[in-house]
Amino acid sequence: MPKNKKACPRTLSGIRVRFAPSPTGFLHVGSLRTALYNYLFARQNNGDFILRIEDTDRTRYVEGAVESLLKILTTVGLRWDEGPMLDGKEKGKFGPYVQSERTKIYKKHAEELIEKGHAYHCFCSADRLEKLRETQQANKLPTMYDGLCRGLDKSIIAEKLKNNQPHVIRLAVPKEGSTNFNDVVRGAAAFENKLIDDQVLVKSDGFPTYHLANVVDDHLMEITDVIRGDEWLSSTPKHILLYKAFGWTPPRFAHIPLLLNPDKSKLSKRQGDVAVEDYLKKGYLPEVLINFVALLGWNPGTEQEIFSLPELIKVFDITKVHQAGAVFNLEKLDWMNCEYIKKMPLNELVKICQPFLVGACLEVAGQKLENIIGLERERLKKLIDFPAAVEFFFKEPRYDAKILIWKKSDQKTICSRLKTLIKFYDTFTWDWSEQWIEQATLDLIIKEKLENGTTLWPMRVALSGREASPGPFAIAEILGKEETIKRLKAALALLCGK
Ligand code: GLU
C-alpha cells in the first residue's frame, strides 16, 4: 500500500467518535489506547465520545464483560457521552448502543442492499466452501468466495428461501477498479477490488457480521471519525464499498499501530499480561495506565513523558501517530508507576495502599502506616509489591545469617559489631528518632574506630532481613527501641549462636 500523502489536519466541528469493543472477556491494553485516542480526539474538538458494544458474535460473548468494561473506563476516567451506562440505562439519542439489540435495523439494511442489487443470498454449504478453499490453496490462489450464487435466478432464490434453506447474505463486490481512501495515520491506501472477497453481511443465524453492523451503526450514529487498531485496516475497503453501496459518505479513518512485545511479535497473552484489569489489580495506577498507553504510538515531540489526562487533551495529535508498531515496554510502565507513586500526596497513597495490605493480612493504620509508606514509596513499583516490601515492619524477618556479613568482612567482626550496638542502644537515653539514632550511632563509630560498613550493614539486615531496604536509622525509629534491640539480639543469636 502506498504510504505517501497523509490526510490533512482539519478544522473540526460536530466531531463524533466511538469506541466499539466486543465483550469477549477483558479489556486489552491496546483497546484502552484505542478508547483513549478516541476520547482525546473528541475532547480536544468539543466532540462526542460514544461507547458502542459490538456483541454480534455470540460465540465469543462473555457474561459480565460489558459491566467490567464500563467499570474500567470509569476507573481510568474516560467518560463517555453516549452509550450504555453502569446503572443499566442508556444515554444518547442514537441508541440502542448494544448491537444485539439492533438486529432488526441490520436486517432492514441488508434487504435494502439486496433490492439495490448490491448484495445477494448465498446458499453454498460449509462443505462446498471448505472444498473451494482447499482447491484455491492448492493452486496458490487467494482464498475467497467464487461468486457461484451471485447470479442465481430470482425464482430459484425465492424457492430456496421458501424451503428455509440455510443461507447467508453477501456483498456483491465490484470486480473491477480499486477502493481508495486516505488514512489519517497510514496516508493514501488503495486496494484492488478483484482481491476483495464477497464478504458475508448476514450470517446463517440471522445475525449481522461485524462489517455490516459496524458500517450501519457508524452511519446511523453519525460517526465522523473512525479511530481504531491497525488490524482493521484490511477491513476498511470492504467498509468503504458498503458505504458506497448504501450511497453514504464514509467517515474519516485513522488506523493506529499494533502493540508489540519487545521481540517485535504481536503483543500477546503468552508473553505477559494484556488485560487492563490485571494491571489495575497489581496496583498500576489508573492515571499511569492512561499516560503509558498514550505514548504507545505517539509522542509529543519533546522529552516530556509524564502527562495527566487534561494535558493529553491539549497536546495529543492524531495526525502525529506513528505507523510503525509500538513496543509495550513493561520496564517503562514500572518506571512511570514509580514516578507517580513518589509524587502522590502521602495521605492519598496510604489510602490506595491499604486494600493491598488488608489483602495480605497486614493491618495497620495511623501515623505508623504513613511513616512506613513514606519510607518505602521510593522503592515501590506497584502497589501489589507493597505488602512484601513492608512485611518486616510487622513481623520479625527470617533471613540467611550469611547476609549479615558485610562484603569482605568476617563473622567474628560482625558479631562484635552487633554486640556493641546492642550494648549501646540498651543504654540509649536520647530521643528515639531517626535523627538522634543516626547522630549517636555515627559518633559511636568514630569514637570506637568501627567502620560504617561493618556496623550499619548488619544493623540494617538485622532490622529488615534484607539486603536492600530503607536505611537502618529510619527503620529503627519506626520499629521502636525495644524491637530494634530484640532484632539485633536475634541477629547475634543467628550468626554467632549467642
Ligand atoms: N468491535 C471491534 C473490536 O472489537 C471494533 C472495531 C472497530 O472499531 O471498527 O475491536
Residues whose N, C-alpha, C, O or C-beta is under 5 A from the ligand:
A	BS01	LIG	A20 P21 S22 E54 R228
